[in-house]
């Protein structure tokens, strides 16, 4: 699959790091990439089900491009959101829907996470894709 340039750069950056703890630190740093969804906007509609943390995402179109915003009570989950933000924001919906969660495997982050956190990332990915499909319809 062909990834957006910003995601290719991120995958390569993560692949250059062999130490799992250092990779986790990098995930924490990605939290700053999230377009903030104010806590007042958190609702059952924005909640990521199956996530260990309180985590919320909203997806909108801005001039025909995907704009994901979110927030979580966990820095790690917020960092995973940041990675997804880099992967998707600014993409056309049709392009975003081509993305598969396998990119996270290529980055090497899923094996640095507990099984429940990996599952939470997948739930986050699935929710965002569902929202993009809903917007495109």
Secondary structure, DSSP 8 states (H G I E B T S, - for coil): ----HHHHHHHHHHHT---HHHHHHHHHHGGGGSEE--GGG--TTTB-TT-SS-EEEEEEEETTEEEEEEEESSHHHHHHHHHHHHHHTT-BHHHHTT--THHHHHHT-GGGS-HHHHHHHHHHHHHHHHHHHHHH-
